Amino acid sequence: MKTKITKLDAAARQLNAAIAMWFRDEDLIAVHTLAAAAHQIVHDIVQQRGGPDLIFNSLTIKDEYRKEYVNLMKSPQNFFKHADKDQHGEIEFHHVMPEFFIMMTLVGLEFLKVPYDAPRAAFSHWFMIHNPEILTEKGRLQHAKLPPGAADFIRSTPKSLFLMAYLKAHR
């Protein structure tokens, strides 16, 4: 059996798998590997279409530091995929990286007009409610789209239960 799939479909499926695993508190290495793979696809397409800066082309990084920055951001995903140069290597992995890659991939998918599905919307709402201090005004305005009491529900519900409730409510 064969299935035809587009790059964006592959990225969306990788991202949804990463999100589901993240909500279930599964292995963050696997979550990051899937999220980073999805981000790379979305980043490449967004860049080709003249979209906003994402992780690897952030305009907040000076050109002279860009290569070092990109290597730093890609080092975990490369470490988790390859052993040709450092089979005995080690890496320090920051546990917030998967969330960052997921959120920035959502930004790219929004630019590409890929509709939110329930898992991506659930993550977006969870992230916005739990991290308002790092969001732009646009990001904070999306809170206004939540029904009354939704923010309190999101804050008080463990993330694994939240995803199940969110998916059930959107069936």
Summary of the structure (lengths in Angstrom):
residues: 171
radius of gyration: 16.8
end to end distance: 29.1
largest distance: 53.3
contacts: 451
relative contact order: 0.14
helix: 67%
strand: 0%
